[in-house]
């Protein structure tokens, strides 16, 4: 599976040590965003490839498989 991730520009995308020290509170949110992007990449490929279905169809199947009453 190939995922077209944007190229990193070291001059624009990688902060200096001084910036990191100044903005240490921002680090966890940046890491979470990166993790989220990694988790969403396969779903985005499914969307691009047309491998989707209506949510109502999915929910009906989910309820049936899990034996959930409405």
ABEGO torsion letter per residue (X at the ends): XBBBBBBBBAAAABBBAAAAAAAAAAAAAAAAAAAAAAAAAAAAAAAAAGBBBBAAAAAAAAAAAAGBBX
